[in-house]
Amino acid sequence: MFLDLIQQSEICTLLAETAQKMGLETYLVGGFVRDQLLKRPSKDIDVVCVGSGIALAEQVAETIAQRKGYKPQVAFFKNFGTASLVFGDWQVEFVGARKESYSRESRNPIVENGTLEDDQKRRDFTINALAISLNKHNLGALLDPFEGVQDLKRKIIRTPLEPDITFSDDPLRMMRAVRFASQLGFDIEADTFEAIKRNKERISIISQERITDELNKIIRSNPPSYGFKLLFYAELLHIIFPEMVALQGTEMKEGKGHKDNFFHTLQVLDNVAEVSQDLWLRWAAILHDIAKPATKRFSEKVGWTFHGHEEKGAKMTPQIFRKFRLPMGEEMRFVQKLVRLHLRPIALVKETITDSALRRLLFDAGDDIDSLMKLCKADITSKNYAKVQKHLQNFAKVEQKLIDIEERDQLRNFQPVITGELIMEVFGLSPSKEVGIIKTAVREAILDNILNNELEPAYAYMLAEAKKLGLEPLQK
């Protein structure tokens, strides 16, 4: 069935010829085979042989050296019996066929040598248990013991063996089931999904890094909301991300209700995903309303309010990033900034908005203004199409005003000429409240267009503001 693939692919030919010379029963397995059937691009190949995967990898490297004049480096892990090498833009992983058994306390299996059948049984899902023979007697034959091809046609995620055993043995497979469903647009077969719900607590033995890796793959899928809904209804999300689950639900009081902020967040996430592949912008969509449960209040006069949820959400962002072992550097600060600022552009849709308000937004957002506007437009969710279009038209006007001001004033990454260091030097101050007051006054005057961001007028303004505080320069 796949004879042409092997004969026409240089790497597959190399693998087949090397394995046959070594007399090793060898197969292409897993995701590469699945993606060939789905006609999805893939540059990762998994190779299983009945014998030593490390020995096969080393011999393949020798074959490449003989034919290409260079020898790829083989990385190997003796404890796991695995090896890998890079050939062009191909990443090739080698492993000996094995069977596994597990203890209740760990997802790390006890591994023994096994047959291809043993290896296919230990695979997570039927669509990943497919194999293509590299052996001479049945070269290119597809081996499908669990009807994985049928499941691909039906668009079903299903475990090869009894799902409770599969998920109890390795609970990360529950996250992987959701991830594959979200990436491929497949359904999770009913018995498999129910087994996820029954075994959800087992996810607690999985490291946070592995959970986060799967979660980020779900976030990168399109639409990402599908994966989150599966996590929610399987109740895995309740364990791994309770802060997000807290957004779910509506409440009615005195005839006044509020929207379900969980499903609103998923819609915002999907809207962002339509215009950007940026993982961190997608995280900003997930976290933009994360503090609404903590700031929820009811007033007879105005109904439900969430005052300050943007500032509270910005404070929660580092905590959530730390919990998920996400990068705490510029990625976290980018998400935090967008969460903090996501309501600001909404206030700018009024016709009477001042240039100074637009300048402040440009100053605070800096180079992230475009991402902020994408998030804000994505945040417009309503079943009323006309209402959404009206808001989007208003945002288009704001964006044009921002472009005009940016072209005129060059405010991205704008820095006032009067710095805190200069203020301390002129007045002989150490870091203090007075320094902040003077620096803020100068900055606001520039943003309000009262003075130009040039040293001479700004310096004079600094002296005047300092005098109000009873301060005099050290040298006149």
C-alpha positions in Angstrom: 0.0 0.0 0.0 2.9 2.4 0.8 5.5 0.9 -1.5 5.7 4.1 -3.6 6.2 6.2 -0.4 9.2 4.1 0.6 10.7 3.9 -2.9 10.3 7.7 -3.6 11.4 8.9 -0.1 15.2 8.9 0.3 15.0 8.6 4.1 12.5 5.7 3.9 14.6 3.9 1.4 17.7 4.3 3.6 15.8 3.0 6.6 14.4 0.0 4.7 17.7 -1.0 3.1 19.7 -0.6 6.4 17.2 -2.6 8.4 17.1 -5.4 5.8 20.9 -5.7 5.7 20.9 -6.0 9.5 18.2 -8.6 9.4 16.0 -6.5 11.7 12.2 -6.6 11.5 11.5 -2.9 11.2 8.4 -0.6 10.8 7.4 3.0 10.5 4.8 3.6 13.2 2.6 6.2 14.9 2.0 9.8 13.9 4.0 9.7 10.6 1.8 6.8 9.3 -1.4 8.6 10.6 -0.4 11.8 8.9 0.4 10.0 5.6 -3.2 8.7 5.6 -4.6 12.1 6.5 -2.3 13.8 3.9 -1.0 16.1 6.6 2.6 17.4 6.3 5.0 15.6 8.7 8.8 15.6 9.1 8.9 13.4 12.2 9.4 9.7 11.7 9.1 7.0 14.4 10.8 3.7 13.7 10.3 0.5 15.6 12.4 -2.6 15.2 12.3 -6.0 16.9 15.7 -5.7 18.4 18.0 -2.7 19.3 16.7 0.6 18.1 20.0 2.2 19.1 22.0 -0.2 17.0 19.7 0.5 14.0 20.1 4.2 14.5 23.9 3.9 14.5 23.9 1.8 11.4 21.6 4.2 9.6 24.0 7.0 10.4 26.9 4.9 8.9 24.8 4.3 5.7 24.2 8.1 5.4 27.9 8.7 5.9 28.8 6.3 3.1 26.3 7.8 0.7 26.3 11.5 1.6 29.8 12.1 2.9 28.7 13.2 6.3 27.6 11.3 9.4 24.7 12.6 11.4 25.1 12.6 15.1 23.1 10.0 17.0 21.5 11.0 20.3 20.6 8.0 22.4 19.1 7.2 25.7 20.2 3.7 26.9 17.8 3.7 29.8 14.9 3.9 27.4 16.4 2.0 24.5 15.7 5.0 22.2 17.9 7.0 19.7 17.4 9.8 17.3 19.1 11.5 14.4 18.5 14.4 11.9 18.6 13.8 8.2 18.0 17.0 6.2 14.7 18.3 7.6 13.7 14.9 8.9 13.8 14.1 12.6 14.0 10.3 13.0 13.3 8.5 16.3 14.3 4.8 16.8 13.1 2.4 19.4 13.1 -1.3 20.0 9.6 -3.0 20.1 8.6 -3.3 23.7 5.8 -4.1 26.0 5.0 -2.1 29.1 3.5 -2.6 32.6 2.7 0.2 35.1 2.3 0.8 38.8 -0.5 2.9 40.3 1.9 5.6 41.6 3.8 6.4 38.4 3.3 6.9 34.7 6.8 5.6 34.1 6.4 2.0 32.8 8.4 -1.1 33.4 9.7 -1.9 29.9 10.5 -5.3 28.4 11.5 -6.3 24.9 8.5 -7.3 22.8 7.0 -7.9 19.4 5.4 -5.4 17.0 2.1 -6.5 18.3 3.2 -5.7 21.9 4.4 -2.3 20.7 1.1 -1.5 18.9 -0.9 -2.5 22.0 0.9 0.0 24.2 0.1 2.9 21.8 -2.3 5.5 23.1 -4.9 5.5 20.3 -5.9 3.3 17.4 -4.9 6.0 14.9 -1.4 6.1 16.4 -1.1 2.3 16.4 -0.7 2.0 12.6 2.5 0.6 11.1 4.1 0.4 7.7 6.5 -2.5 7.0 10.1 -1.9 5.9 10.7 -5.6 5.6 11.5 -7.2 2.3 8.7 -9.8 2.3 5.9 -7.3 2.8 7.6 -3.9 2.0 5.1 -1.0 2.3 2.3 -3.1 3.8 0.0 -1.4 6.3 -0.5 -3.2 9.6 -3.7 -2.0 11.4 -4.7 -4.4 14.2 -7.1 -2.0 15.9 -9.0 -0.6 12.9 -7.2 2.7 13.1 -7.9 3.5 9.4 -11.6 3.1 10.0 -11.3 5.4 13.0 -9.5 8.0 10.8 -12.4 7.8 8.3 -15.0 8.1 11.1 -12.9 10.9 12.7 -12.8 9.1 16.1 -10.2 9.1 18.9 -10.3 5.6 20.6 -7.9 3.6 22.7 -6.6 0.2 21.3 -7.2 -1.5 24.7 -9.7 -1.0 27.4 -9.7 2.8 28.0 -9.7 2.7 31.8 -6.4 0.7 31.7 -4.9 3.0 29.1 -5.6 6.2 31.1 -4.9 4.8 34.5 -1.5 3.5 33.2 -0.5 6.8 31.7 -2.9 9.6 32.6 -1.2 12.1 30.2 -3.0 10.2 27.5 -6.2 11.9 28.6 -4.8 15.3 27.7 -3.4 13.8 24.5 -6.9 12.5 23.6 -8.3 16.0 23.9 -5.3 17.5 22.0 -5.6 15.1 19.1 -9.4 15.7 18.9 -8.8 19.5 18.9 -5.9 19.4 16.4 -7.7 17.0 14.0 -11.3 18.1 14.5 -12.2 14.5 15.7 -14.7 13.3 18.2 -13.6 11.3 21.3 -15.4 7.9 21.2 -18.1 7.7 23.9 -16.6 4.9 26.0 -13.1 6.6 25.8 -14.5 9.9 26.9 -16.4 8.4 29.8 -13.1 6.7 30.9 -11.4 10.1 30.9 -14.1 11.4 33.3 -13.7 8.3 35.5 -9.9 8.6 35.6 -9.5 12.4 35.7 -8.0 12.5 39.2 -5.1 10.4 37.9 -3.8 13.5 36.1 -2.4 14.6 39.5 0.6 12.2 39.0 1.7 14.0 35.8 4.3 16.7 35.9 3.1 20.3 35.3 5.5 20.7 32.4 3.9 17.8 30.5 0.4 19.0 31.2 1.3 22.5 30.1 2.9 21.2 26.9 -0.3 19.5 25.9 -2.4 22.5 27.0 -0.3 24.8 24.7 -0.9 22.4 21.8 -4.6 22.6 22.4 -4.3 26.5 22.6 -2.5 26.4 19.2 -5.2 24.3 17.5 -8.0 25.8 15.5 -10.5 26.4 16.9 -8.9 26.1 20.4 -12.3 26.4 22.1 -13.2 22.8 21.0 -10.3 21.4 23.1 -11.3 23.5 26.1 -14.9 22.4 25.9 -13.7 18.7 25.9 -11.5 19.4 28.9 -14.4 21.2 30.7 -17.0 18.5 30.1 -14.4 15.8 31.0 -13.8 17.8 34.2 -10.1 17.7 33.6 -10.1 21.5 33.3 -11.5 21.7 36.9 -8.3 20.0 38.1 -5.7 21.7 35.9 -7.2 25.2 35.5 -9.8 25.9 38.2 -9.4 29.6 37.8 -10.8 29.3 34.3 -13.7 27.0 35.3 -14.7 29.7 37.9 -15.7 31.9 35.0 -18.5 29.5 34.0 -22.1 30.2 34.9 -24.6 33.0 34.9 -26.5 34.6 37.8 -29.8 36.4 37.8 -30.8 38.9 40.5 -33.7 41.3 40.5 -34.3 40.6 36.8 -30.6 41.5 35.9 -28.2 38.9 34.7 -24.7 38.7 33.3 -23.2 36.6 30.5 -21.4 33.3 31.0 -17.8 34.5 31.1 -16.3 31.1 30.5 -18.0 30.6 27.1 -17.4 34.3 26.3 -13.7 33.7 26.9 -13.7 30.8 24.6 -15.3 32.9 21.9 -12.7 35.6 22.4 -10.0 32.9 22.1 -11.4 31.7 18.9 -11.7 35.2 17.5 -8.0 35.8 18.3 -7.1 32.5 16.7 -8.7 33.6 13.5 -6.3 36.5 13.2 -3.1 35.4 14.9 -1.0 32.3 15.5 0.7 34.0 18.5 0.5 31.6 21.5 0.9 34.5 24.0 -1.8 36.6 22.4 -4.0 33.5 22.7 -3.0 33.3 26.4 -4.0 37.0 26.8 -7.4 36.1 25.4 -7.7 33.2 28.0 -6.7 35.5 30.9 -8.3 38.8 29.9 -11.4 38.2 32.1 -9.8 35.8 34.6 -10.5 38.1 37.6 -14.2 38.6 37.0 -15.2 36.0 39.6 -13.1 37.8 42.2 -14.5 41.3 41.3 -18.1 40.4 40.7 -20.5 42.7 42.6 -24.3 43.5 42.3 -25.8 46.9 42.5 -29.5 47.6 42.4 -28.8 50.7 40.3 -26.6 49.2 37.5 -26.8 45.4 38.1 -23.7 43.2 37.9 -20.3 44.8 37.8 -16.7 43.6 37.5 -14.9 46.8 38.4 -11.2 46.5 38.4 -11.1 43.0 36.9 -8.4 44.1 34.4 -6.0 45.3 37.2 -6.8 42.2 39.3 -6.3 40.0 36.3 -2.9 41.6 35.6 -1.9 40.7 39.2 -3.1 37.1 38.8 -1.2 36.7 35.5 2.3 36.0 37.1 0.7 33.5 39.5 -0.9 31.6 36.7 2.2 31.6 34.6 4.3 30.4 37.5 1.8 27.6 38.2 1.9 26.4 34.6 5.7 26.7 34.4 5.3 29.2 31.6 8.1 31.7 30.8 8.3 34.5 33.4 10.1 37.0 31.1 8.8 39.0 28.2 6.1 36.5 27.3 4.5 36.9 30.8 4.9 40.7 30.7 3.3 40.9 27.3 0.2 38.9 28.5 0.1 40.9 31.7 0.1 44.2 29.8 -2.7 43.1 27.5 -4.8 41.9 30.4 -4.3 45.2 32.2 -5.0 47.4 29.1 -7.8 45.4 27.4 -10.6 47.7 28.5 -8.8 51.0 27.6 -9.6 51.0 23.8 -13.3 50.4 24.6 -13.4 53.9 26.2 -11.9 55.4 23.1 -14.8 54.7 20.8 -16.6 57.9 21.8 -16.5 60.7 19.2 -15.3 63.2 21.9 -12.2 61.2 22.8 -9.2 63.5 23.2 -5.8 63.2 21.5 -4.2 63.0 25.0 -6.1 59.9 25.8 -5.0 58.3 22.5 -1.4 59.4 23.3 -1.5 57.7 26.7 -2.8 54.5 25.2 0.1 54.5 22.7 2.5 55.3 25.4 1.3 52.5 27.7 1.0 49.9 24.9 4.1 50.7 23.0 4.9 48.1 20.3 2.1 45.9 21.6 -0.6 48.3 20.5 -1.5 46.1 17.4 -1.8 43.0 19.5 -3.9 44.9 22.0 -6.3 46.1 19.3 -6.6 42.5 18.0 -7.6 41.4 21.5 -10.1 44.2 22.0 -11.8 43.5 18.7 -11.9 39.8 19.5 -13.5 40.8 22.8 -16.6 42.0 21.0 -18.9 39.0 21.2 -22.7 39.1 20.8 -25.4 37.1 19.0 -26.6 40.5 17.6 -24.6 40.8 14.4 -25.6 44.4 13.8 -24.3 45.3 17.3 -21.0 43.6 16.7 -20.5 45.3 13.3 -21.3 48.7 14.9 -18.6 48.2 17.6 -16.1 47.0 15.0 -16.8 50.1 12.9 -16.1 52.3 16.0 -12.9 50.4 16.6 -11.8 51.0 13.0 -12.2 54.8 13.6 -10.1 54.5 16.8 -7.4 52.6 15.0 -7.2 55.3 12.3 -6.9 58.0 15.0 -4.1 56.0 16.6 -2.3 55.6 13.2 -2.6 59.4 12.6 -1.3 60.3 16.1 1.5 57.7 15.9 2.6 59.1 12.5 2.6 62.6 13.9 4.0 62.1 17.4 6.0 58.8 17.1 4.8 57.6 20.5 5.6 53.9 20.3 8.2 53.3 22.9 8.2 57.0 23.7 10.4 57.9 26.6 10.3 61.4 28.2 13.7 63.3 28.1 13.4 63.9 31.8 14.3 60.7 33.6 14.3 59.8 37.3 18.1 59.7 37.3 18.2 63.2 36.0 15.8 64.5 38.6 17.8 62.8 41.4 21.0 64.3 40.1 19.6 67.9 39.7 18.0 68.0 43.1 20.3 65.7 45.1 17.5 63.2 45.8 17.6 59.5 46.4 14.7 57.4 45.0 11.6 58.9 46.6 8.0 59.9 46.2 9.0 63.4 45.1 11.0 62.0 42.1 8.0 60.1 41.0 5.7 63.1 41.3 8.0 65.3 39.2 8.6 62.6 36.6 4.9 61.9 36.2 4.1 65.6 35.9 6.5 66.1 33.0 5.3 62.9 31.3 1.7 64.0 31.5 2.5 67.5 30.2 4.1 65.9 27.2 1.3 63.5 26.6 -1.2 66.4 27.0 0.8 68.3 24.3 1.4 71.1 26.8 5.1 70.9 25.9 7.3 69.1 23.4 9.5 66.2 24.4 12.7 68.2 24.1 15.2 68.8 26.9 15.1 72.6 27.2 11.3 73.1 27.7 11.0 69.8 29.6 13.8 70.9 31.9 12.2 74.2 32.7 8.9 72.4 33.4 10.7 70.0 35.7 12.1 73.0 37.7 8.7 74.6 38.0 7.1 71.3 39.3 9.9 70.8 41.7 9.5 74.3 43.1 5.8 73.5 44.0 7.3 70.7 46.2 9.7 73.2 47.8 12.7 71.7 46.0 15.6 73.7 44.5 18.3 72.5 42.2 21.8 72.0 43.7 23.3 74.3 41.1 21.6 77.3 39.5 
